[in-house]
Amino acid sequence: MKQNGSVLILSLWILSVLFFGTVTLAFYALGELKASNRSAESFKSGLVFDASVYWVNDLYFKEENKRPLWLGNIRVPDQWQKELQIVGEDESSKLNLNLASGKELLYLLEGLKKEGLSLDSKKTVQDIIAYRSNKPFELVEEIEFLNGVHEADIKIVKPYLTVYSSDRVNLNTAKDRVIEAVIFSLQDSDEKIKKRIYESILRHRSNGSFFESNDLSEESLISKLGLDRSPETNEALTKLLQRVSLSSDAIHVEVTYKKKRAAEIILKPKSDPKILFWHESRLGTYAA
């Protein structure tokens, strides 16, 4: 009887080992399957992100100096519309954090106080200039290293600053606050004339009109914007033309694939686009 009990205990122990071994293998196999699915999905989304870069780049060269089709929500091929969203933004629509003058930065930050910016504008500009005199900013987010700058401030200023453009802003795509900062920071120009130039540019753009390369002269701008022909206006426009262009040095592209994966990409438009920044992420609680 005692021997039978020992055999029963041993049998139960063996069954337990086999059961837990089977469960462990099942969980391991499930984990491997999920990892494989993640790898396949990651690979597929990577191909989609690559294709999106070339799609935006091609649109840029088709519409470089016309209505920029690579801005805002970009229309994708019909077969991709349910799975893919692409948003483009011109980095030359912003002030370059490393190249903008202190006066331009100060004017921009002061204007952004209307949007909730709480930092000390004058001190922050002084700190920005001191910081970049040692090494250039590599990311706009680095200004959070400065005293008195908080995460909430970064969210407000980020749409207006970049480190990827030249020292000139794109007259067609520059944000209104950026145009305002550039114009009202022009040295030794009459304030009323600067105000007229600023308002005329905004009015021209709000009508759906865009500047062409042959517009980039004092005489052409006076004619197109309906400005007074005076030495003071001509002088202000001469200074403005040193700060604007119609070129886009880099394009900020945000791609969302199946509402599961996203990529933030900065590309320099070329026949073979150059990638300046690339970051991928999974969205929500997606885990496969």
Contacts in CASP RR format, 6 or more apart in sequence:
PFRMAT RR
TARGET T0000
AUTHOR 0000-0000-0000
METHOD contacts of the structure
MODEL  1
MKQNGSVLILSLWILSVLFFGTVTLAFYALGELKASNRSAESFKSGLVFD
ASVYWVNDLYFKEENKRPLWLGNIRVPDQWQKELQIVGEDESSKLNLNLA
SGKELLYLLEGLKKEGLSLDSKKTVQDIIAYRSNKPFELVEEIEFLNGVH
EADIKIVKPYLTVYSSDRVNLNTAKDRVIEAVIFSLQDSDEKIKKRIYES
ILRHRSNGSFFESNDLSEESLISKLGLDRSPETNEALTKLLQRVSLSSDA
IHVEVTYKKKRAAEIILKPKSDPKILFWHESRLGTYAA
34 287 0 8 1.000
34 288 0 8 1.000
37 288 0 8 1.000
38 287 0 8 1.000
38 288 0 8 1.000
41 260 0 8 1.000
41 261 0 8 1.000
41 288 0 8 1.000
42 261 0 8 1.000
45 257 0 8 1.000
45 258 0 8 1.000
45 260 0 8 1.000
45 261 0 8 1.000
45 263 0 8 1.000
45 280 0 8 1.000
46 263 0 8 1.000
46 280 0 8 1.000
48 84 0 8 1.000
48 255 0 8 1.000
48 257 0 8 1.000
49 255 0 8 1.000
49 257 0 8 1.000
49 263 0 8 1.000
49 265 0 8 1.000
49 280 0 8 1.000
52 76 0 8 1.000
52 84 0 8 1.000
52 86 0 8 1.000
52 253 0 8 1.000
52 255 0 8 1.000
52 263 0 8 1.000
52 265 0 8 1.000
53 253 0 8 1.000
53 265 0 8 1.000
53 267 0 8 1.000
53 273 0 8 1.000
53 275 0 8 1.000
54 273 0 8 1.000
55 74 0 8 1.000
55 76 0 8 1.000
55 86 0 8 1.000
56 70 0 8 1.000
56 74 0 8 1.000
56 86 0 8 1.000
56 88 0 8 1.000
56 251 0 8 1.000
56 253 0 8 1.000
56 267 0 8 1.000
57 251 0 8 1.000
57 267 0 8 1.000
57 269 0 8 1.000
57 270 0 8 1.000
57 273 0 8 1.000
59 69 0 8 1.000
59 70 0 8 1.000
59 74 0 8 1.000
60 68 0 8 1.000
60 70 0 8 1.000
60 248 0 8 1.000
60 251 0 8 1.000
60 269 0 8 1.000
61 269 0 8 1.000
62 69 0 8 1.000
63 69 0 8 1.000
63 70 0 8 1.000
64 248 0 8 1.000
65 172 0 8 1.000
65 210 0 8 1.000
65 212 0 8 1.000
65 213 0 8 1.000
65 246 0 8 1.000
66 210 0 8 1.000
67 208 0 8 1.000
67 210 0 8 1.000
68 90 0 8 1.000
68 172 0 8 1.000
68 173 0 8 1.000
68 248 0 8 1.000
69 75 0 8 1.000
70 88 0 8 1.000
70 251 0 8 1.000
71 88 0 8 1.000
71 89 0 8 1.000
71 90 0 8 1.000
71 173 0 8 1.000
72 87 0 8 1.000
72 88 0 8 1.000
72 89 0 8 1.000
73 85 0 8 1.000
73 86 0 8 1.000
73 87 0 8 1.000
74 86 0 8 1.000
74 87 0 8 1.000
74 88 0 8 1.000
76 84 0 8 1.000
76 85 0 8 1.000
76 86 0 8 1.000
83 257 0 8 1.000
83 258 0 8 1.000
84 255 0 8 1.000
84 256 0 8 1.000
84 257 0 8 1.000
84 258 0 8 1.000
85 255 0 8 1.000
85 256 0 8 1.000
86 253 0 8 1.000
86 254 0 8 1.000
86 255 0 8 1.000
86 256 0 8 1.000
87 253 0 8 1.000
87 254 0 8 1.000
88 251 0 8 1.000
88 252 0 8 1.000
88 253 0 8 1.000
88 254 0 8 1.000
89 251 0 8 1.000
89 252 0 8 1.000
89 253 0 8 1.000
89 254 0 8 1.000
90 170 0 8 1.000
90 173 0 8 1.000
90 248 0 8 1.000
90 251 0 8 1.000
90 252 0 8 1.000
91 162 0 8 1.000
91 164 0 8 1.000
91 165 0 8 1.000
91 248 0 8 1.000
91 249 0 8 1.000
91 250 0 8 1.000
91 251 0 8 1.000
91 252 0 8 1.000
91 266 0 8 1.000
92 162 0 8 1.000
92 165 0 8 1.000
92 166 0 8 1.000
92 168 0 8 1.000
92 169 0 8 1.000
92 170 0 8 1.000
92 173 0 8 1.000
92 174 0 8 1.000
92 245 0 8 1.000
92 247 0 8 1.000
92 248 0 8 1.000
92 249 0 8 1.000
92 250 0 8 1.000
93 169 0 8 1.000
93 170 0 8 1.000
93 173 0 8 1.000
93 174 0 8 1.000
93 175 0 8 1.000
93 178 0 8 1.000
94 159 0 8 1.000
94 160 0 8 1.000
94 161 0 8 1.000
94 162 0 8 1.000
94 165 0 8 1.000
94 169 0 8 1.000
94 174 0 8 1.000
94 175 0 8 1.000
94 178 0 8 1.000
95 104 0 8 1.000
95 105 0 8 1.000
95 108 0 8 1.000
95 160 0 8 1.000
95 161 0 8 1.000
95 162 0 8 1.000
95 169 0 8 1.000
95 178 0 8 1.000
95 181 0 8 1.000
95 182 0 8 1.000
96 161 0 8 1.000
96 162 0 8 1.000
96 163 0 8 1.000
96 164 0 8 1.000
96 165 0 8 1.000
96 166 0 8 1.000
96 167 0 8 1.000
97 105 0 8 1.000
97 128 0 8 1.000
97 132 0 8 1.000
97 137 0 8 1.000
97 140 0 8 1.000
97 143 0 8 1.000
97 161 0 8 1.000
97 162 0 8 1.000
97 163 0 8 1.000
98 132 0 8 1.000
98 136 0 8 1.000
98 137 0 8 1.000
98 163 0 8 1.000
99 166 0 8 1.000
99 167 0 8 1.000
100 108 0 8 1.000
100 167 0 8 1.000
100 181 0 8 1.000
101 185 0 8 1.000
102 125 0 8 1.000
102 128 0 8 1.000
102 129 0 8 1.000
103 185 0 8 1.000
103 187 0 8 1.000
104 181 0 8 1.000
104 182 0 8 1.000
104 185 0 8 1.000
105 125 0 8 1.000
105 128 0 8 1.000
105 181 0 8 1.000
106 121 0 8 1.000
106 122 0 8 1.000
106 125 0 8 1.000
107 180 0 8 1.000
107 181 0 8 1.000
107 184 0 8 1.000
107 185 0 8 1.000
108 157 0 8 1.000
108 160 0 8 1.000
108 161 0 8 1.000
108 177 0 8 1.000
108 178 0 8 1.000
108 181 0 8 1.000
109 117 0 8 1.000
109 119 0 8 1.000
109 121 0 8 1.000
109 124 0 8 1.000
109 125 0 8 1.000
109 157 0 8 1.000
110 121 0 8 1.000
111 117 0 8 1.000
111 177 0 8 1.000
111 180 0 8 1.000
112 156 0 8 1.000
112 157 0 8 1.000
112 160 0 8 1.000
112 177 0 8 1.000
113 121 0 8 1.000
115 156 0 8 1.000
116 156 0 8 1.000
117 153 0 8 1.000
117 156 0 8 1.000
117 157 0 8 1.000
118 150 0 8 1.000
118 152 0 8 1.000
118 153 0 8 1.000
119 148 0 8 1.000
119 149 0 8 1.000
119 150 0 8 1.000
119 153 0 8 1.000
120 148 0 8 1.000
123 147 0 8 1.000
123 148 0 8 1.000
124 143 0 8 1.000
124 146 0 8 1.000
124 148 0 8 1.000
124 149 0 8 1.000
127 146 0 8 1.000
127 147 0 8 1.000
128 143 0 8 1.000
128 146 0 8 1.000
131 137 0 8 1.000
131 142 0 8 1.000
131 143 0 8 1.000
131 145 0 8 1.000
131 146 0 8 1.000
136 163 0 8 1.000
137 143 0 8 1.000
137 163 0 8 1.000
138 163 0 8 1.000
139 163 0 8 1.000
140 154 0 8 1.000
140 157 0 8 1.000
140 158 0 8 1.000
140 161 0 8 1.000
140 162 0 8 1.000
140 163 0 8 1.000
141 154 0 8 1.000
141 158 0 8 1.000
143 149 0 8 1.000
143 153 0 8 1.000
143 154 0 8 1.000
143 157 0 8 1.000
143 161 0 8 1.000
144 150 0 8 1.000
144 151 0 8 1.000
144 153 0 8 1.000
144 154 0 8 1.000
159 175 0 8 1.000
160 175 0 8 1.000
160 177 0 8 1.000
160 178 0 8 1.000
162 250 0 8 1.000
164 249 0 8 1.000
164 250 0 8 1.000
164 252 0 8 1.000
164 266 0 8 1.000
164 268 0 8 1.000
164 276 0 8 1.000
164 277 0 8 1.000
165 249 0 8 1.000
165 250 0 8 1.000
166 245 0 8 1.000
166 247 0 8 1.000
166 249 0 8 1.000
167 243 0 8 1.000
168 242 0 8 1.000
168 243 0 8 1.000
168 244 0 8 1.000
168 245 0 8 1.000
168 247 0 8 1.000
169 178 0 8 1.000
169 179 0 8 1.000
169 182 0 8 1.000
169 243 0 8 1.000
169 244 0 8 1.000
169 245 0 8 1.000
170 244 0 8 1.000
170 245 0 8 1.000
170 246 0 8 1.000
170 247 0 8 1.000
170 248 0 8 1.000
171 179 0 8 1.000
171 201 0 8 1.000
171 211 0 8 1.000
171 216 0 8 1.000
171 244 0 8 1.000
171 245 0 8 1.000
171 246 0 8 1.000
172 205 0 8 1.000
172 210 0 8 1.000
172 211 0 8 1.000
172 246 0 8 1.000
173 248 0 8 1.000
174 182 0 8 1.000
174 244 0 8 1.000
176 202 0 8 1.000
179 198 0 8 1.000
179 201 0 8 1.000
179 202 0 8 1.000
180 198 0 8 1.000
182 240 0 8 1.000
182 243 0 8 1.000
182 244 0 8 1.000
183 194 0 8 1.000
183 197 0 8 1.000
183 198 0 8 1.000
183 201 0 8 1.000
183 240 0 8 1.000
184 191 0 8 1.000
184 194 0 8 1.000
184 195 0 8 1.000
184 198 0 8 1.000
186 194 0 8 1.000
186 236 0 8 1.000
186 239 0 8 1.000
186 240 0 8 1.000
186 243 0 8 1.000
187 239 0 8 1.000
189 232 0 8 1.000
189 235 0 8 1.000
189 236 0 8 1.000
189 239 0 8 1.000
190 232 0 8 1.000
190 236 0 8 1.000
193 230 0 8 1.000
193 232 0 8 1.000
193 233 0 8 1.000
193 236 0 8 1.000
194 236 0 8 1.000
196 227 0 8 1.000
196 228 0 8 1.000
196 233 0 8 1.000
197 225 0 8 1.000
197 227 0 8 1.000
197 233 0 8 1.000
197 236 0 8 1.000
197 237 0 8 1.000
197 240 0 8 1.000
200 225 0 8 1.000
200 226 0 8 1.000
200 227 0 8 1.000
201 225 0 8 1.000
204 211 0 8 1.000
204 224 0 8 1.000
204 225 0 8 1.000
211 224 0 8 1.000
211 246 0 8 1.000
212 246 0 8 1.000
213 246 0 8 1.000
214 220 0 8 1.000
215 221 0 8 1.000
215 224 0 8 1.000
216 241 0 8 1.000
216 244 0 8 1.000
216 245 0 8 1.000
216 246 0 8 1.000
217 241 0 8 1.000
218 234 0 8 1.000
218 237 0 8 1.000
218 238 0 8 1.000
218 241 0 8 1.000
221 227 0 8 1.000
221 237 0 8 1.000
221 241 0 8 1.000
222 228 0 8 1.000
222 229 0 8 1.000
222 233 0 8 1.000
222 234 0 8 1.000
222 237 0 8 1.000
227 233 0 8 1.000
227 237 0 8 1.000
248 269 0 8 1.000
249 268 0 8 1.000
250 266 0 8 1.000
250 267 0 8 1.000
250 268 0 8 1.000
250 269 0 8 1.000
250 276 0 8 1.000
251 266 0 8 1.000
251 267 0 8 1.000
251 268 0 8 1.000
251 269 0 8 1.000
252 264 0 8 1.000
252 265 0 8 1.000
252 266 0 8 1.000
253 263 0 8 1.000
253 264 0 8 1.000
253 265 0 8 1.000
253 266 0 8 1.000
253 267 0 8 1.000
254 262 0 8 1.000
254 263 0 8 1.000
254 264 0 8 1.000
254 265 0 8 1.000
255 262 0 8 1.000
255 263 0 8 1.000
255 265 0 8 1.000
256 262 0 8 1.000
256 283 0 8 1.000
257 263 0 8 1.000
259 283 0 8 1.000
260 282 0 8 1.000
260 283 0 8 1.000
260 286 0 8 1.000
261 280 0 8 1.000
261 281 0 8 1.000
261 282 0 8 1.000
261 283 0 8 1.000
261 286 0 8 1.000
262 280 0 8 1.000
262 281 0 8 1.000
262 282 0 8 1.000
262 283 0 8 1.000
263 278 0 8 1.000
263 279 0 8 1.000
263 280 0 8 1.000
263 281 0 8 1.000
264 277 0 8 1.000
264 278 0 8 1.000
264 279 0 8 1.000
264 281 0 8 1.000
265 275 0 8 1.000
265 277 0 8 1.000
265 278 0 8 1.000
265 279 0 8 1.000
266 275 0 8 1.000
266 276 0 8 1.000
266 277 0 8 1.000
266 278 0 8 1.000
267 273 0 8 1.000
267 274 0 8 1.000
267 275 0 8 1.000
267 276 0 8 1.000
268 274 0 8 1.000
268 275 0 8 1.000
268 276 0 8 1.000
END
